[in-house]
Amino acid sequence: MKEPLWTKSFIMLIFANLFLFMSFQMLIPTLPAYIKSLGASGFEIGLVTAMFSIGAVLCRPYIGFLLRFSARKPLVVLSAVALLFVTIIHPITQIVAIVLIIRLLHGIAWGISTTANGTAAVDIVPNSRLGEGMGYFGLSVTIGMIVAPSLGIFLYQVTTFTNLIYISSFLGVIAIILFSVVQYETPEEVRKAKKEEIPFSYFGSFIEKSSWYPALITVMVTFGYGTIVTFIVIFGDERGIKQIFLFYLLNAIMASISRPIAGKWFDKHGPKSLVVLCISLAFIGLWVVSLAHSNLMIAIAGVLFGVGFGSLIPTLQSWTLSQTPPERRGVANGMFFSSIDLGIGLSGLIFGVVAQFVEIAVLFQISSIFLIIALFFVLFQRKEKRRVLPQPQKISS
């Protein structure tokens, strides 16, 4: 008999995380366009993504360390409140340098929140259904990453950036309310741990040795994807593609359909074949975007990305966590999300410089090389025995 997955707390946590991601992701495609309207250079546009990623990556070892002995609820709720505050202050200035500082603070709050939320989710999910459970939880991430940018682009085009911030903040308030009513679970190993008995090592809290390999794959695939995050709206303007939001919309639909299937496949067969398929589809989708001159091509690219990249990220997260002991899940989650932010941040910074010399379509094609590199890393990985974790004892928190 299967252990129960769809508890009230798990459902509430999924919806809370969805609203949090929607609040955040509405700003991702619009901030580069907004800062460009303030007179920013290509390098400064890249810094919008890079500064955020720097903040997120630097803070995660500390939150990973805290999660080794701390209850989940205070960290989850307080980090959501911090995100709301930083979101609200975005429009206070039109000075590019100050906007970049705000993005650094935004990254710190985001780094704490995503690490705490992901760890809270994996504590609630039964280990025997880890791939399936994190696949469903990952839907809140995917839908937020895909639907919200479409909404953000639409609002940016029809109203002011300040109004966009207000709507984003409203979604953040809903997330905080939902996070507050979730009944969290804390593994027995974490509950019994004492801070003074756990030595802090920044490097030790930055990298989880048992699961570094899927995190490395994550850096490479998100480096390839980072050009889409940073330049898709500007690309649409250059090509005269009016319905660029179709990329995100179709992406969301296909990711929602494919993710539960991918999660069950992971639980039965492991990650390798699934990751190979997802990377291949994302690679094709990236090239379709680069060649697009019409709404139809953008829609096709969205479908390919939805099935490919939309299923790839939760699969990589499940792979990471399946190799990690329960008391190190906070560190592993921090490492995983830092891998995403590091890949996207470096991509935005490096390709922001390259964008001054080549067309954005060429940027997409160049960045696709990193998906091929990731594919080879997966194909030639030595076969290793998958860790089967016992379900830890938990208490409510």
C-alpha positions, 0 to 999 in steps of 0.5 A, spaced: 500 500 500 502 506 498 504 511 503 499 517 503 502 523 498 496 528 498 495 531 505 492 537 507 499 540 508 502 538 502 496 541 498 497 547 501 504 548 501 504 547 493 499 552 492 503 557 497 509 556 493 505 557 486 503 564 489 510 565 491 513 563 484 508 567 481 509 573 485 517 573 483 517 570 476 512 576 474 518 580 474 524 576 471 522 577 463 520 585 465 526 587 469 531 587 463 526 591 459 524 596 465 532 597 466 533 598 459 528 603 459 532 607 464 538 607 459 542 601 462 547 598 457 547 591 455 552 589 460 548 592 466 542 588 463 546 582 464 547 585 471 540 585 473 540 577 473 547 576 475 546 581 482 540 577 483 544 570 483 550 572 487 545 574 493 541 567 492 548 563 491 552 567 497 546 566 502 544 559 501 550 555 505 547 559 511 540 557 510 542 550 509 546 550 515 540 552 519 536 547 516 540 542 519 537 543 526 531 548 525 524 548 525 521 549 518 515 554 519 519 560 521 524 560 516 519 559 510 514 564 513 519 569 514 523 569 508 516 570 504 515 576 508 522 578 506 521 577 499 514 581 499 518 587 502 524 587 497 518 586 491 515 592 494 521 597 494 523 596 486 519 602 483 522 607 489 528 609 484 530 610 477 537 610 478 540 603 475 545 602 480 540 602 486 536 598 482 542 593 482 542 593 489 535 592 490 536 586 486 542 583 490 537 584 496 532 580 492 536 574 491 538 573 498 531 573 500 529 568 494 535 564 496 533 563 503 525 562 501 527 557 495 531 553 500 527 553 506 520 551 501 524 545 498 526 542 504 519 543 507 516 539 501 521 534 501 520 533 509 512 532 508 513 527 501 514 520 503 521 517 500 517 511 497 514 517 492 519 522 492 520 523 485 512 523 484 511 528 490 517 533 488 514 532 481 507 535 483 511 540 488 515 542 482 509 544 478 508 550 483 515 552 480 514 550 473 507 554 473 510 560 476 516 560 472 512 560 466 505 562 467 507 568 471 512 571 466 506 571 461 502 575 465 508 579 467 509 581 460 502 582 458 501 587 464 508 591 462 505 592 455 498 594 458 500 598 464 506 601 468 511 597 472 509 600 478 502 597 477 506 590 476 509 591 482 503 592 486 500 585 483 506 581 484 506 584 491 498 582 492 500 574 490 506 575 495 501 576 501 497 570 499 503 566 499 504 568 506 497 567 508 498 560 505 505 558 508 502 560 515 497 555 515 501 549 513 503 544 518 510 542 517 514 536 519 521 536 521 525 529 521 527 526 527 535 527 526 533 535 525 529 535 531 534 532 536 540 536 533 543 542 537 546 548 533 553 548 538 554 540 536 554 542 528 560 545 526 559 550 521 563 550 514 561 555 508 564 550 503 561 544 507 554 547 507 555 550 500 556 543 497 553 536 498 558 531 496 553 525 495 549 529 490 554 534 487 553 531 480 546 532 478 547 539 481 553 540 476 548 538 470 543 543 473 548 549 472 550 547 465 542 546 463 540 553 466 546 556 463 543 554 456 537 557 459 539 563 462 539 567 455 531 565 454 530 568 461 534 575 460 533 576 453 526 573 450 522 579 451 527 584 448 528 578 442 520 579 441 521 586 440 526 585 435 523 580 431 516 584 431 513 578 435 507 581 438 505 574 442 511 572 445 507 570 451 505 564 447 512 561 449 511 561 456 503 559 456 504 553 452 510 551 456 506 551 462 501 547 459 505 542 457 510 542 463 503 541 467 501 535 463 508 532 462 511 533 470 507 528 473 508 522 468 516 524 469 516 523 476 513 516 476 518 514 471 523 517 475 521 513 481 520 506 477 527 507 472 531 512 475 534 519 472 538 517 466 534 516 460 529 521 463 534 527 463 537 525 456 530 526 453 528 532 457 535 535 455 534 533 448 527 536 447 530 543 450 536 543 446 531 543 440 526 548 443 532 553 444 534 552 436 526 553 434 526 560 438 532 562 435 529 561 428 522 564 430 519 570 426 512 568 427 507 566 433 507 559 431 514 558 431 514 561 438 508 556 440 512 550 438 518 552 442 514 553 448 511 546 447 518 543 446 520 547 452 514 545 456 516 537 455 523 538 456 525 543 460 519 543 464 520 536 466 528 537 467 528 541 473 524 537 478 527 531 475 534 533 477 532 536 484 529 529 485 536 526 483 539 530 487 535 529 493 535 521 492 542 521 493 542 525 500 541 523 507 535 526 511 539 531 515 543 534 509 537 535 505 537 542 507 544 543 504 542 539 498 536 543 496 540 549 497 546 547 493 541 545 487 537 552 487 544 555 487 546 551 481 540 554 478 541 561 480 549 560 478 547 558 471 542 563 470 546 568 473 553 567 469 549 566 463 545 573 464 552 576 465 556 573 460 551 573 454 549 580 456 556 582 454 556 578 448 549 581 446 553 587 444 556 584 438 551 579 436 544 578 435 540 575 440 538 569 436 545 568 435 546 568 443 540 563 443 544 558 439 551 559 442 547 558 449 545 551 446 552 548 446 551 548 454 545 543 453 549 538 449 555 539 454 550 537 459 547 531 455 554 528 454 556 528 462 549 524 463 551 519 457 558 518 460 556 518 467 558 512 470 553 507 473 552 508 480 547 505 485 541 509 487 540 511 494 534 508 497 533 512 504 528 510 510 523 514 511 525 519 517 521 519 523 517 526 523 514 531 528 509 537 526 512 544 527 
